Amino acid sequence: MGSSTAPYYGAPVVVWVLADGGASTFVEDGSCVLENMMLAALGLVTVWMHREREIFDSEKGKALLREWKLPETLRGVGAVALGYPAREASQPAARKQNYIVRI
């Protein structure tokens, strides 16, 4: 929306989550959807993006909703960018031996 950068990191797939803006729990419900998609994407790299409310509350975002024949009452909750890792993950650092924290 007016930026020359790749806001979704060049991911091959982006899933936008939109919800009924009139519902009192639309942010919470949409956030659960986003988290569950990320948990289910085993073997994929996921990034939670949180700019969609700004996008779909704008006039350009409302125009997209009209173009897609979706209700303009929908509000953006967030998005998940999905893709395969560019390289294998490195091994984590070794755990400290006999290191216990008690609270």
N, CA, C and O of each residue as an XYZ file, in Angstrom:
412
protein
N       0.839     -1.181      0.000
C       0.000      0.000      0.000
C       0.887      1.248      0.000
O       0.978      1.958      1.002
N       1.526      1.498     -1.113
C       2.327      2.689     -1.247
C       3.783      2.515     -0.869
O       4.514      3.501     -0.769
N       4.223      1.283     -0.658
C       5.608      1.039     -0.277
C       6.302      0.253     -1.375
O       5.681     -0.576     -2.040
N       7.597      0.516     -1.568
C       8.340     -0.206     -2.591
C       9.061     -1.421     -2.013
O       9.739     -2.137     -2.751
N       8.930     -1.669     -0.712
C       9.581     -2.819     -0.088
C       8.651     -4.030     -0.146
O       7.479     -3.907     -0.504
N       9.183     -5.193      0.207
C       8.397     -6.427      0.230
C       7.881     -6.641      1.648
O       8.581     -7.238      2.466
N       6.679     -6.172      1.959
C       6.200     -6.247      3.343
C       6.008     -7.669      3.855
O       5.951     -7.885      5.065
N       5.910     -8.629      2.964
C       5.723    -10.021      3.379
C       6.977    -10.849      3.097
O       6.899    -12.063      2.912
N       8.123    -10.188      3.067
C       9.432    -10.841      2.934
C       9.542    -11.723      1.693
O      10.334    -12.666      1.682
N       8.777    -11.441      0.664
C       8.836    -12.234     -0.557
C       8.264    -13.627     -0.408
O       8.556    -14.504     -1.221
N       7.451    -13.851      0.617
C       6.866    -15.174      0.851
C       5.986    -15.569     -0.332
O       5.293    -14.726     -0.902
N       6.012    -16.859     -0.702
C       5.178    -17.293     -1.824
C       3.688    -17.328     -1.490
O       2.850    -17.292     -2.391
N       3.354    -17.397     -0.203
C       1.951    -17.457      0.215
C       1.747    -16.511      1.394
O       2.536    -16.499      2.338
N       0.684    -15.724      1.327
C       0.295    -14.870      2.444
C      -1.190    -15.119      2.691
O      -2.006    -15.049      1.772
N      -1.527    -15.411      3.943
C      -2.930    -15.620      4.327
C      -3.352    -14.440      5.180
O      -2.806    -14.217      6.261
N      -4.322    -13.688      4.694
C      -4.854    -12.563      5.447
C      -6.039    -13.049      6.247
O      -6.858    -13.821      5.748
N      -6.135    -12.600      7.489
C      -7.284    -12.923      8.331
C      -8.087    -11.645      8.520
O      -7.605    -10.654      9.069
N      -9.320    -11.700      8.051
C     -10.264    -10.591      8.192
C     -11.424    -11.077      9.044
O     -11.774    -12.257      9.008
N     -12.019    -10.176      9.805
C     -13.128    -10.572     10.670
C     -14.178     -9.479     10.681
O     -13.910     -8.336     10.309
N     -15.373     -9.842     11.110
C     -16.480     -8.898     11.228
C     -16.124     -7.858     12.276
O     -16.009     -8.178     13.459
N     -15.953     -6.636     11.855
C     -15.565     -5.573     12.766
C     -16.595     -5.254     13.813
O     -16.281     -4.592     14.802
N     -17.841     -5.713     13.623
C     -18.884     -5.466     14.614
C     -18.855     -6.445     15.772
O     -19.475     -6.200     16.807
N     -18.144     -7.547     15.610
C     -18.065     -8.540     16.685
C     -17.131     -8.031     17.771
O     -16.074     -7.473     17.478
N     -17.522     -8.224     19.027
C     -16.723     -7.690     20.132
C     -15.401     -8.425     20.305
O     -14.475     -7.882     20.907
N     -15.293     -9.636     19.796
C     -14.069    -10.417     19.993
C     -13.335    -10.676     18.679
O     -12.616    -11.668     18.566
N     -13.500     -9.808     17.688
C     -12.914    -10.103     16.382
C     -11.396    -10.150     16.427
O     -10.792    -10.935     15.696
N     -10.763     -9.336     17.261
C      -9.298     -9.363     17.344
C      -8.833    -10.655     17.999
O      -7.909    -11.305     17.510
N      -9.471    -11.030     19.104
C      -9.078    -12.243     19.809
C      -9.314    -13.480     18.953
O      -8.446    -14.349     18.860
N     -10.483    -13.562     18.328
C     -10.800    -14.722     17.495
C      -9.849    -14.819     16.304
O      -9.348    -15.899     15.993
N      -9.603    -13.698     15.644
C      -8.693    -13.692     14.503
C      -7.268    -14.036     14.910
O      -6.553    -14.696     14.157
N      -6.850    -13.599     16.087
C      -5.512    -13.922     16.577
C      -5.373    -15.419     16.832
O      -4.319    -15.997     16.569
N      -6.426    -16.049     17.341
C      -6.399    -17.506     17.530
C      -6.263    -18.217     16.188
O      -5.537    -19.205     16.082
N      -6.948    -17.729     15.175
C      -6.843    -18.313     13.837
C      -5.404    -18.211     13.334
O      -4.850    -19.187     12.829
N      -4.805    -17.037     13.470
C      -3.429    -16.834     13.013
C      -2.464    -17.765     13.745
O      -1.618    -18.402     13.118
N      -2.590    -17.843     15.065
C      -1.686    -18.701     15.832
C      -1.837    -20.162     15.436
O      -0.840    -20.865     15.268
N      -3.067    -20.623     15.286
C      -3.278    -22.025     14.920
C      -2.756    -22.340     13.527
O      -2.259    -23.441     13.293
N      -2.858    -21.396     12.596
C      -2.271    -21.619     11.274
C      -0.761    -21.763     11.380
O      -0.169    -22.618     10.721
N      -0.135    -20.935     12.205
C       1.314    -21.004     12.364
C       1.730    -22.325     13.007
O       2.730    -22.921     12.607
N       0.976    -22.779     13.991
C       1.289    -24.048     14.642
C       1.105    -25.229     13.691
O       1.832    -26.218     13.781
N       0.144    -25.131     12.789
C      -0.142    -26.225     11.861
C       0.814    -26.266     10.673
O       0.836    -27.251      9.936
N       1.593    -25.225     10.478
C       2.469    -25.127      9.306
C       3.808    -25.825      9.557
O       4.866    -25.218      9.395
N       3.761    -27.069      9.944
C       4.978    -27.816     10.255
C       5.895    -27.873      9.044
O       5.445    -28.158      7.934
N       7.171    -27.606      9.250
C       8.152    -27.643      8.174
C       8.233    -26.366      7.367
O       9.114    -26.227      6.519
N       7.331    -25.430      7.615
C       7.352    -24.155      6.901
C       7.838    -23.050      7.826
O       7.760    -23.161      9.050
N       8.331    -22.003      7.229
C       8.682    -20.806      7.990
C       7.458    -19.910      7.976
O       6.850    -19.700      6.926
N       7.091    -19.382      9.137
C       5.931    -18.501      9.218
C       6.325    -17.190      9.888
O       7.191    -17.154     10.762
N       5.673    -16.122      9.461
C       5.863    -14.808     10.073
C       4.486    -14.189     10.256
O       3.715    -14.081      9.302
N       4.180    -13.786     11.474
C       2.923    -13.102     11.774
C       3.115    -11.632     11.445
O       4.022    -10.981     11.963
N       2.262    -11.119     10.587
C       2.319     -9.707     10.208
C       1.138     -9.001     10.875
O       0.050     -9.564     10.987
N       1.361     -7.784     11.309
C       0.308     -7.088     12.044
C       0.132     -5.664     11.517
O       0.349     -4.683     12.229
N      -0.266     -5.585     10.255
C      -0.484     -4.274      9.649
C      -1.807     -4.229      8.898
O      -2.166     -3.215      8.298
N      -2.524     -5.344      8.943
C      -3.705     -5.481      8.092
C      -4.874     -4.602      8.530
O      -5.685     -4.203      7.694
N      -4.976     -4.297      9.806
C      -6.054     -3.386     10.206
C      -5.853     -2.040      9.539
O      -6.798     -1.460      9.004
N      -4.628     -1.542      9.568
C      -4.318     -0.270      8.915
C      -4.626     -0.344      7.419
O      -5.182      0.593      6.846
N      -4.264     -1.458      6.797
C      -4.479     -1.612      5.359
C      -5.966     -1.591      5.032
O      -6.409     -0.816      4.184
N      -6.742     -2.448      5.710
C      -8.148     -2.607      5.324
C      -9.066     -1.532      5.898
O     -10.235     -1.464      5.517
N      -8.572     -0.701      6.796
C      -9.349      0.455      7.238
C      -9.140      1.652      6.310
O      -9.885      2.629      6.384
N      -8.139      1.582      5.444
C      -7.866      2.688      4.526
C      -8.821      2.623      3.329
O      -9.491      1.613      3.111
N      -8.871      3.690      2.575
C      -9.738      3.716      1.394
C      -9.272      2.713      0.350
O     -10.098      2.090     -0.316
N      -7.945      2.545      0.193
C      -7.437      1.550     -0.754
C      -7.823      0.141     -0.315
O      -8.155     -0.700     -1.150
N      -7.781     -0.119      0.987
C      -8.182     -1.427      1.505
C      -9.661     -1.686      1.293
O     -10.057     -2.793      0.929
N     -10.483     -0.661      1.522
C     -11.936     -0.796      1.284
C     -12.205     -1.063     -0.197
O     -13.113     -1.821     -0.540
N     -11.412     -0.438     -1.073
C     -11.563     -0.679     -2.510
C     -11.224     -2.129     -2.845
O     -11.884     -2.737     -3.687
N     -10.198     -2.691     -2.192
C      -9.886     -4.107     -2.393
C     -11.044     -4.995     -1.969
O     -11.397     -5.940     -2.674
N     -11.637     -4.693     -0.816
C     -12.777     -5.491     -0.356
C     -13.927     -5.428     -1.364
O     -14.566     -6.441     -1.648
N     -14.183     -4.238     -1.901
C     -15.248     -4.110     -2.912
C     -14.900     -4.905     -4.162
O     -15.757     -5.580     -4.732
N     -13.639     -4.826     -4.590
C     -13.193     -5.555     -5.777
C     -13.360     -7.068     -5.583
O     -13.738     -7.783     -6.512
N     -13.078     -7.540     -4.380
C     -13.193     -8.966     -4.075
C     -14.619     -9.368     -3.700
O     -14.882    -10.526     -3.377
N     -15.540     -8.393     -3.746
C     -16.947     -8.614     -3.416
C     -17.127     -9.130     -1.976
O     -17.926    -10.028     -1.707
N     -16.356     -8.527     -1.071
C     -16.440     -8.833      0.352
C     -17.065     -7.646      1.079
O     -16.952     -6.514      0.609
N     -17.717     -7.878      2.204
C     -18.333     -6.762      2.944
C     -17.286     -5.761      3.432
O     -16.216     -6.148      3.900
N     -17.601     -4.493      3.320
C     -16.673     -3.461      3.781
C     -16.613     -3.376      5.294
O     -15.796     -2.631      5.836
N     -17.457     -4.120      5.986
C     -17.415     -4.137      7.451
C     -16.297     -5.025      7.981
O     -16.031     -5.036      9.183
N     -15.634     -5.777      7.082
C     -14.536     -6.623      7.527
C     -13.351     -5.766      7.937
O     -13.061     -4.742      7.320
N     -12.671     -6.205      8.993
C     -11.481     -5.500      9.471
C     -10.310     -6.457      9.434
O     -10.469     -7.655      9.664
N      -9.146     -5.935      9.147
C      -7.954     -6.761      9.139
C      -7.506     -7.077     10.554
O      -7.447     -6.190     11.406
N      -7.192     -8.335     10.802
C      -6.663     -8.753     12.102
C      -5.154     -8.946     11.998
O      -4.406     -8.497     12.866
N      -4.712     -9.609     10.946
C      -3.293     -9.878     10.749
C      -3.118    -10.769      9.542
O      -4.074    -11.056      8.821
N      -1.892    -11.204      9.326
C      -1.601    -12.086      8.202
C      -0.458    -13.006      8.608
O       0.336    -12.695      9.496
N      -0.400    -14.144      7.934
C       0.717    -15.061      8.100
C       1.380    -15.220      6.738
O       0.736    -15.590      5.757
N       2.678    -14.933      6.695
C       3.479    -15.191      5.499
C       4.055    -16.588      5.651
O       4.632    -16.916      6.688
N       3.902    -17.419      4.617
C       4.338    -18.817      4.663
C       5.343    -19.096      3.561
O       5.223    -18.577      2.451
N       6.326    -19.914      3.873
C       7.290    -20.316      2.859
C       8.205    -21.399      3.396
O       8.131    -21.780      4.564
N       9.065    -21.883      2.522
C      10.064    -22.872      2.922
C      11.324    -22.134      3.340
O      11.634    -21.076      2.791
N      12.061    -22.684      4.316
C      13.284    -22.006      4.744
C      14.302    -21.927      3.607
O      14.417    -22.854      2.805
N      15.029    -20.833      3.541
C      16.050    -20.640      2.506
C      17.256    -21.540      2.752
O      17.978    -21.890      1.818
N      17.469    -21.913      4.007
C      18.589    -22.795      4.353
C      18.209    -23.576      5.601
O      17.251    -23.239      6.297
N      18.969    -24.614      5.868
C      18.739    -25.417      7.059
C      19.038    -24.591      8.311
O      19.950    -23.764      8.318
N      18.273    -24.821      9.348
C      18.509    -24.126     10.613
C      19.788    -24.651     11.255
O      20.088    -25.843     11.186
N      20.527    -23.756     11.871
C      21.743    -24.180     12.564
C      21.378    -24.841     13.896
O      20.270    -24.669     14.405
N      22.307    -25.582     14.435
C      22.085    -26.249     15.710
C      22.081    -25.210     16.829
O      22.880    -24.274     16.812
N      21.183    -25.373     17.802
C      21.176    -24.429     18.928
C      22.423    -24.614     19.794
O      23.062    -25.665     19.754
N      22.759    -23.605     20.562
C      23.902    -23.687     21.474
C      23.646    -24.776     22.511
O      22.503    -25.043     22.883
N      24.711    -25.388     22.962
C      24.585    -26.446     23.970
C      24.031    -25.866     25.271
O      24.316    -24.720     25.620
N      23.247    -26.658     25.975
C      22.703    -26.220     27.262
C      23.811    -26.163     28.298
O      24.776    -26.925     28.246
N      23.653    -25.252     29.230
C      24.606    -25.166     30.328
C      24.378    -26.342     31.268
O      23.240    -26.645     31.627
N      25.430    -26.985     31.655
C      25.333    -28.116     32.571
C      25.039    -27.633     33.993
O      25.595    -26.632     34.444
N      24.161    -28.353     34.691
C      23.841    -28.076     36.099
C      23.373    -26.632     36.323
O      23.703    -26.019     37.338
N      22.621    -26.106     35.393
C      22.124    -24.739     35.483
C      20.636    -24.797     35.770
O      19.846    -25.159     34.899
N      20.252    -24.443     36.981
C      18.850    -24.515     37.404
C      18.450    -23.149     37.964
O      19.189    -22.545     38.741
N      17.299    -22.683     37.568
C      16.750    -21.427     38.079
C      15.508    -21.767     38.883
O      14.603    -22.436     38.383
N      15.460    -21.313     40.113
C      14.278    -21.524     40.972
C      13.683    -20.166     41.311
O      14.377    -19.211     41.658
N      12.386    -20.134     41.193
C      11.687    -18.876     41.490
C      10.800    -19.080     42.695
O      10.117    -18.149     43.123
